[in-house]
């Protein structure tokens, strides 16, 4: 993921196009794992991966960056376009149900960042997206956070 992210940033610098980064994590994943067990938690992770891949474009870069945290690089995508795409993904994830917990929705919180500075780095974008993710969590989870203007 990191290598492909760095390549996408270099390509954006040459092309001058838009690029957005999304960080998201599954809300209350630890509690779900503790309640229903690790095999059910693994099924949630696989379901989130499949749902995400079927929602994003082939040109987008998707990876798992932590236990229940994922990242998506959206080349040629403005912040507004990224927000619309993540809203669609957010709704699709909330429709996932597992046999072990059919009454439990799989929700996620999202943090978005976009390249506004031509010298933006992967690190600065990750920091901005992470800050937006924390803002989404602070607003009650199952939400999309965008950078402060």
C-alpha positions as CSV (number, residue, x, y, z in Angstrom):
1,X,0.0,0.0,0.0
2,X,2.7,2.5,1.0
3,X,4.7,2.0,-2.2
4,X,1.6,2.4,-4.4
5,X,0.5,5.5,-2.4
6,X,4.0,7.0,-2.9
7,X,3.8,6.3,-6.6
8,X,0.3,7.8,-6.8
9,X,1.6,11.0,-5.1
10,X,4.5,11.2,-7.6
11,X,2.2,10.8,-10.5
12,X,-0.1,13.5,-9.1
13,X,2.8,15.9,-8.9
14,X,3.6,15.4,-12.6
15,X,0.0,15.4,-13.8
16,X,-1.3,18.1,-11.4
17,X,-4.5,16.2,-10.9
18,X,-6.5,15.7,-7.7
19,X,-5.8,13.0,-5.2
20,X,-7.7,12.1,-2.0
21,X,-6.8,9.8,0.9
22,X,-9.3,8.1,3.1
23,X,-8.6,6.4,6.4
24,X,-11.4,4.4,8.0
25,X,-11.9,2.0,10.7
26,X,-14.7,-0.3,11.9
27,X,-16.7,1.1,14.8
28,X,-16.5,-0.9,18.0
29,X,-14.6,-3.7,16.4
30,X,-12.9,-4.7,19.6
31,X,-16.2,-5.1,21.4
32,X,-17.6,-7.1,18.5
33,X,-14.5,-9.4,18.6
34,X,-14.8,-9.8,22.4
35,X,-18.5,-10.6,22.2
36,X,-18.7,-12.8,19.1
37,X,-15.1,-14.2,18.9
38,X,-12.2,-13.8,16.6
39,X,-13.6,-16.0,13.8
40,X,-16.6,-13.7,13.6
41,X,-14.3,-10.7,13.7
42,X,-12.2,-12.2,10.8
43,X,-15.5,-12.5,8.8
44,X,-16.2,-8.9,9.5
45,X,-12.8,-7.9,8.2
46,X,-13.2,-10.0,5.0
47,X,-16.7,-8.6,4.4
48,X,-15.4,-5.1,4.8
49,X,-12.6,-5.8,2.3
50,X,-15.0,-7.3,-0.2
51,X,-17.5,-4.5,0.1
52,X,-14.9,-1.9,-0.2
53,X,-13.3,-3.4,-3.3
54,X,-16.7,-3.7,-5.0
55,X,-17.5,-0.1,-4.2
56,X,-14.2,1.7,-5.2
57,X,-12.8,1.9,-8.7
58,X,-10.1,-0.3,-10.1
59,X,-7.7,2.6,-10.2
60,X,-8.1,3.2,-6.5
61,X,-5.5,1.8,-4.0
62,X,-6.9,0.0,-1.0
63,X,-5.1,-1.6,1.9
64,X,-5.4,-2.6,5.5
65,X,-3.1,-0.4,7.5
66,X,-3.9,-1.7,11.0
67,X,-6.1,-4.1,13.0
68,X,-9.4,-2.7,11.9
69,X,-8.1,0.3,10.0
70,X,-8.0,0.7,6.2
71,X,-6.8,3.3,3.8
72,X,-7.9,4.2,0.2
73,X,-6.0,6.4,-2.2
74,X,-8.3,7.9,-4.7
75,X,-6.3,9.3,-7.7
76,X,-8.0,12.0,-9.8
77,X,-10.6,12.5,-7.1
78,X,-11.5,15.8,-5.4
79,X,-12.5,16.0,-1.8
80,X,-16.2,16.4,-2.7
81,X,-16.0,13.3,-5.0
82,X,-14.3,11.3,-2.3
83,X,-16.9,12.3,0.2
84,X,-19.7,11.1,-2.1
85,X,-17.9,7.8,-2.7
86,X,-17.3,7.2,1.0
87,X,-21.0,8.0,1.8
88,X,-21.9,5.2,-0.6
89,X,-19.4,2.8,1.0
90,X,-20.6,3.9,4.5
91,X,-24.1,2.9,3.6
92,X,-23.1,-0.4,2.0
93,X,-21.0,-1.4,5.0
94,X,-23.9,-0.7,7.4
95,X,-25.9,-3.2,5.4
96,X,-23.5,-6.1,6.2
97,X,-24.9,-8.6,8.6
98,X,-23.3,-11.8,9.9
99,X,-25.1,-15.0,10.9
100,X,-23.6,-14.7,14.4
101,X,-25.0,-11.2,15.0
102,X,-27.8,-10.5,12.4
103,X,-29.0,-7.5,14.5
104,X,-25.6,-5.8,14.6
105,X,-24.7,-3.4,11.8
106,X,-21.1,-3.2,10.7
107,X,-20.4,0.6,10.7
108,X,-17.3,2.5,10.0
109,X,-16.0,6.0,10.5
110,X,-14.0,7.8,7.8
111,X,-11.5,10.5,7.7
112,X,-10.8,12.3,4.4
113,X,-7.8,14.4,3.1
114,X,-7.0,15.8,-0.2
115,X,-3.8,17.2,-1.8
116,X,-4.1,20.9,-1.5
117,X,-0.4,21.7,-1.3
118,X,1.7,20.6,-4.3
119,X,4.4,19.5,-1.9
120,X,2.1,17.3,0.2
121,X,3.7,14.1,1.5
122,X,2.2,10.8,2.3
123,X,2.8,11.5,6.0
124,X,1.1,14.9,5.9
125,X,-2.0,13.4,4.1
126,X,-2.1,10.5,6.6
127,X,-2.0,13.0,9.5
128,X,-4.8,15.1,8.0
129,X,-7.0,12.1,7.3
130,X,-6.3,10.7,10.8
131,X,-7.4,14.0,12.3
132,X,-10.6,14.0,10.2
133,X,-11.2,10.3,11.3
134,X,-11.0,11.3,15.0
135,X,-13.5,14.2,14.3
136,X,-15.9,11.7,12.7
137,X,-15.6,9.4,15.8
138,X,-16.2,12.4,18.1
139,X,-19.5,13.1,16.2
140,X,-20.9,9.7,17.1
141,X,-19.2,7.2,14.7
142,X,-20.6,5.9,11.4
143,X,-19.7,9.2,10.0
144,X,-17.4,10.9,7.5
145,X,-14.9,13.5,8.7
146,X,-13.3,16.1,6.4
147,X,-10.4,18.3,7.1
148,X,-10.9,21.7,8.7
149,X,-11.0,24.4,6.0
